[in-house]
Amino acid sequence: MNIKVPEYVKKIKPYPPGKPIDEVKREIGVEKVIKLASNENPLGPSPKALEAIVKGLGDLHRYPDGSCFYLRRRLSEKYGWPFDGIVIGNGSNEIIEMVLKAFASDGDEIVVPQPSFLMYNLAATALGLVARPIPLRDFRIDLSEMSRAVTEKTRVVFINNPNNPTGTVIRTGEWEAFLKSVPKDLLIVIDEAYIEFVKSRECISGVDYINMTGPWVVVVRTFSKAYGLAGLRVGYGVMHPDVAGFLNRVRQPFNVNFLAQVAALAALDDDDFLEKTRQLVWGQLEYLYREVEALGLSYLPTEANFFLIKLPVNSHQVYKRLLQRGIIARAMDSYGLEQYLRVSVGLEEENRLFIENLKEVLEDLEC
Ligand SMILES: Cc1ncc(COP(=O)(O)O)c(C=O)c1O
């Protein structure tokens, strides 16, 4: 192709998406597919969100409210944080992108844990930024090393709490020491996409640390996981209003669609659904841990709605064989964890079928 493409764009490895369920069904000729690959809510969307969507359908000829007024007002009440410090995104992915667009430019650096959510690197590379990956220590984000990696070129540090794919959390002591050790003009994005699933009392919540003096903490949360609205694309950031002001400069005027706004607003108050989701995930994790151990495998205990299973072989082999049986999990080779399979917690029956099939696949592979 004779079109000029920036070198940094040529370097990007596109995000590896999960396969659409219907496509998997067609390819392998099965009726039922179980998707445990994208950490979605197996219960479906919040019923209150569905009701709000049905009510909103008649207004689709209008542009959405570009300021997301009602959703921001509700979030502002929930967190007791100024309305102007809340930004809504087309998924939390868009908040991540907006932070980078607003605060970093060509050649600047970001510090990221590795492995962690791939989007931090991807969004940075697409903007010509340089990502400094800091390896996990014992599968946990190593905040002391991340702090040491900060230079005067660093604009943003990304932290994922709990971390995808390891499910580990940040503890109060290490977090507070980290905040003290970094420059006051640094932006720290703490991505809490899975925070609703955390049980540990040691885990910090980023919203308790957004202050008015820097380092500038931006807390990112989403409606895609515990609230069951991944298909609508809606997430948000909580931050100092001045920081939000810069995000709003790079934000598209109608970045969040109308149905996403009304559904998220309704889901936010659906406490019963959130609690049902948490109880399902916690109960099923206990079942999955027991069964994985019974297969003679080890796993990483998680604080999220997914966990890592260590396999005796390269996880891609197991992934492919599970796929042939209609079960989609996530091989972790693209995260540099070749022997690990990431599995999202599904419904009781889905988890039972996953374990049954994993057992047979391992027998086929003679492990
Ligand atoms: C850690 C983390 N952050 C953010 C996201 C993106 O979520 P959203 O659907 O809100 O863009 C994901 C999705 O998998 C994730 O794992």
The ligand as an SDF file (V2000), in Angstrom:
LIG
                    3D

 16 16  0  0  0  0  0  0  0  0999 V2000
   -9.1190   -3.6400   33.2710 C   0  0  0  0  0  0  0  0  0  0  0  0
  -10.1150   -3.2110   32.2640 C   0  0  0  0  0  0  0  0  0  0  0  0
  -10.3420   -1.9180   32.0930 N   0  0  0  0  0  0  0  0  0  0  0  0
  -11.2250   -1.4720   31.1950 C   0  0  0  0  0  0  0  0  0  0  0  0
  -11.9200   -2.3650   30.4200 C   0  0  0  0  0  0  0  0  0  0  0  0
  -12.8170   -1.8070   29.3570 C   0  0  0  0  0  0  0  0  0  0  0  0
  -14.0750   -1.7080   29.7690 O   0  0  0  0  0  0  0  0  0  0  0  0
  -15.1500   -0.8840   28.9320 P   0  0  0  0  0  0  0  0  0  0  0  0
  -16.0760   -1.9190   28.4030 O   0  0  0  0  0  0  0  0  0  0  0  0
  -15.7710   -0.0030   29.9640 O   0  0  0  0  0  0  0  0  0  0  0  0
  -14.4570   -0.1050   27.8630 O   0  0  0  0  0  0  0  0  0  0  0  0
  -11.7300   -3.7320   30.5470 C   0  0  0  0  0  0  0  0  0  0  0  0
  -12.4560   -4.6620   29.6880 C   0  0  0  0  0  0  0  0  0  0  0  0
  -12.1920   -5.8070   29.5430 O   0  0  0  0  0  0  0  0  0  0  0  0
  -10.7910   -4.1740   31.5010 C   0  0  0  0  0  0  0  0  0  0  0  0
  -10.5260   -5.4580   31.6510 O   0  0  0  0  0  0  0  0  0  0  0  0
  1  2  1  0
  2  3  1  0
  2 15  2  0
  3  4  2  0
  4  5  1  0
  5  6  1  0
  5 12  2  0
  6  7  1  0
  7  8  1  0
  8  9  2  0
  8 10  1  0
  8 11  1  0
 12 13  1  0
 12 15  1  0
 13 14  2  0
 15 16  1  0
M  END
$$$$
